[in-house]
Amino acid sequence: MWWVKLIVIVLLAAAVVSLGRALMALVRNEGKEGKTMRALAWRVGFSAAVFVFILLSMMMGWIQPHDVNPTTLYGEPVQQQGD
């Protein structure tokens, strides 16, 4: 599902933009106005939204997790330790 990937990419990009806004507010010494903390709070929110959306997508069957320990590598069986 291409739209799931698009949503994840947009949310991650929003988190990066928010992190950049926090950096710029910090550099411009606007921290006393709360802009830095607000931007960092948005970044945490976007990151949490990505995590929850990925979990929801897996539960709904929109995406399939792949095996972290592959049994084949380039078409050849992988030798496990102890075999």
N, C-alpha and C positions, 0 to 999 in steps of 0.2 A: 504494500500500500504506500504509494508515493506521498500521499498527503500526511501520513504519520511522520515521515522523515522531514517533510517541510515544516510541520508544526514544531518538531524538536529543534530543528535548525533555527527557526525564528525565535524560539524561547531562549536558546543558547546565545544567539546574537544580541537579544535584548539584555541578557545578563552581562555580556561583555560591554555593551554600550553603557549600562548603568555603572559598571565598575570604572569605566573611563570618566563618566560624569563625577563620580566620587573623587577620583584622582584630581580632576581639574578643580573641583571645589576645595580640595585640600591644599593644592598648590596656590590657589588664589586667596587662601586664608579666609574662606567663607564657612569655616567649620563652626563658628559661634552661632551662625544662623540655622544650623541643623541640616544644611544641604548635604554634607558628607554622610551623616548617619542615615538620612532619608534615602540617598542613592544606594547605600550599602544594604539597607533594608529591602529595597526593591530587588537588588541583585540576589539576595537570599531567597526572596519570594519566587523569582524566576527560576532559580536553581531547584527549589523544592517543587515547583510546578512541572519542570522537566522530569524529575524523579517520579512524581505521582502519575504523570501522563504515560511514562514508559511502563510503569507497573500496570496501569489500567489497560494499556494497549496489549500487554502480554496476557492479561486475564480475559480480555475480550477476543483474543485470537487474531488481532490485527497484525501482530508481529510474532515471530517465532525465535526464541533464544537458540543460539547454536552451542554445540558442545565445546567446552573449554579444553578438554583433553581429547584431541582427535584420535580416532582409531586408524585413520589412514593419512598418509602424507604424500602428496603427488601421486596418488593411486597405489602406493605401496603400503603394506601394513606397517605400523609403527611397533617396534619391539619395546615392550614394557619391561621395566626392571623387575627381575625375579622370574622372568619367563624362561 
